[in-house]
Amino acid sequence: MSTPHLPKVAGIDPTVPVSTHTAGSSPDVPAAPGAFIQDRLAGWVSDLTTLHELTERLAGTGTLDDALHELLEAGAALVGARRGLVVLEPSDRRGPVSTIGLGLAHAELGHIETVPRSATSYGRILEGFPDAEGALTTPDLLGDTSLDPRRREVAARLGYAASYALPLTAGATGRLGAAVWLYDEPAEPLERQRHLIGLYAAYAGEHLARLLELERARADIATISEELLPTRMPRLPGVQLAARHRRAPQGGGDWYDALALPEGALGLAVGSVSGSGPGALAASGRLRAGLRAYAVMEGEDPVAVLSDLELLLRLTEPARSATALFAYCEPARRKILLAGAGHAPPLVVGERRTEFVETSVSAPLGMLACWEAPSVEIAPAEGETVLLYTDGLLRRAGDSTDRAFARLHSAAASVPKALRHDPGSVADHVLRAVLPDGLDRQYSGTEDVALLAARFD
């Protein structure tokens, strides 16, 4: 009787062997054709289910680091290994570059990296050796005398005896890196395991390529965002300045500015443009540049400055709105004249008081046919710090406005006395208290945060 024709199952190569022993069958007794097909189908369904679960988990990752960790763990399960590492090193050399280990401490990764790259399996893949186009299997690292002695020495020190390496590629991007799984004993994956990890790696490469482009776009936005903000604070007698900025992953339009004005005066400003991404960044850059010009010309009248800014917004960004606050400061007299457009009021922090400045309610720029609101004058006492901030410092999912302001007030009031002489320390304390990761460069908030602190001597 001829061998029955095997049906095709999507994603699975029918020539790859799977287990063909049904429950209760004997290896000495040939299986019936129907049982043979049933066994093969059951094996393929199991493989597809496993691949589906693993790729679903991978698809749920939103960052490169998370995806690389998931890739290592899933690959280890598929090839039967316990440890491994993945090297992200795109062939276009545009970065980012990183090495992540599974079951390997940082020092152990360092030991592996002391092996000449051309002698390692992942190094041969990354450097494009002709024999490294596909998977590289080294079933007995310690017994293979043809390998580099340093590679065998490191393997013996770290306690692994075999490796299996795969290139990570994507159709449009090309080579992204390489993944290596390490075995504690001499071993190599079965043909079926190699087939499954190959299918998984093909999907993983495309997913990594998408995350890579997203990471690069975020890095570009971060660079542009920082370039649009002041690189240093002006130094004037009678006042100390500090600024903090945390950019959300998608990139928002929050900004701050501080500039020296004629006759020893100082201009302070914070603002936020609606929307996110490159468009919001460009709009915030235009508004900040416009406000600088208006502040030089008529800074002693904050209402006029914001009125001019509203006209600029209407002409250049008719589909956007923005909030802004501008303060004209005379440090020698400890006098501040300020006006706000839809912006949260400043907060004064001192030895004897922590209170919000009473400002009139006004609409954001671009919301009314003609914007105008009265200015407010305040006189901070010696040693007091005035905090200007954007709405990102207040907003948190589920919090009411009153609760948000109360939380900020509590954070400012709790600044230790030993830190109040330094506006940077005051700003850091407030960020740490209000935002759990406010001091982390990998800020994960959903909105930008800008905070400007001015301490008056």
Buried (B, 14 or more C-beta within 10 A) or exposed (E): EEEEEEEEBEBBEEEBEBEBEEEEBEEEEEBEEEBBBBBBBBBBEEBBEBBEEBBEEBBEBEBBBEBBBBBBBBBBBBBBBEBBBBBBBBEEEEEEEEBBBBBBEEEBBEBBBEBEEEBBBBBBBBEEEEEBEEBBBBBBBBEEEEBEEEBBBBBEEBEBBBBBBBBBBBEEBEBBBBBBBBBEEBBBBBEBBBBBBBBBBBBBBBBBBBBBBBBBBBEEBBEBBEEBBBEEBEEBEBBBBBBBBBBBBBBBBBBBBBBEBEEBBBBBBBBBBBBBEBBBBBBBBBBBEBBBEBBBEBBBBBBBBBBBBBBBBBEEBEEBBBBBBBBBBBBBEBBBBBBBBBBBBBBBBBEEEBBBBEBEEBBBBBBEEEBBBEBBEBEBEEBBBBBBBBBBBBBBEEEEEEEBBEBBBEBBEEBEEEBBEBBBBBBBBBBBBBBEEBBEEEBEBEBBBBBBBBBBE
